[in-house]
């Protein structure tokens, strides 16, 4: 599922490019350490997942029920979003990752074949522990960047 307007922009032009950084877990500090990017490292373009999830929330149907409130001793109407099944949760997570990763440059599999920017390859990459940490870090950096941009725009 793609949420962006195809006529306005190609997905590769949306987002921020990051050079791949290998990482490892430091047992003493109990934190993940990211190495500096190597010369000629693969590059990945990521964009914020917020628009994707906002679109998904708009499409979700709210459920309404009347429940007994023991304090007021009256029936009250409550609304909620029903929980997703495990399959729906996995599909939504896969769709979000597909939405967030918009470009791949200079990346190769272990056998030397180039990695194309397809949904299947994106999901395969996310199963790799190092890439998953890198992806999470980049998404966090994008969120911080957007928050600081919003703060600056709010001040003006």
Number of C-alpha atoms within 10 A of each C-alpha: 9 11 11 14 9 9 6 7 10 11 19 17 12 17 17 18 19 17 19 22 20 16 16 13 11 10 8 6 8 8 10 12 13 16 11 11 14 11 7 10 15 17 17 22 21 25 23 21 18 12 15 19 16 10 11 13 12 9 9 10 10 12 10 12 11 11 11 12 11 8 6 8 8 11 12 12 11 11 11 10 11 11 8 10 9 9 9 11 12 12 12 17 14 17 18 20 20 21 22 23 27 23 21 21 16 13 18 13 11 7 6 8 9 13 16 16 17 14 16 11 13 21 17 11 16 17 10 11 12 17 17 14 18 20 23 13 14 22 19 13 14 18 16 12 12 13 12 12 11 12 11 10 9 8 6 6
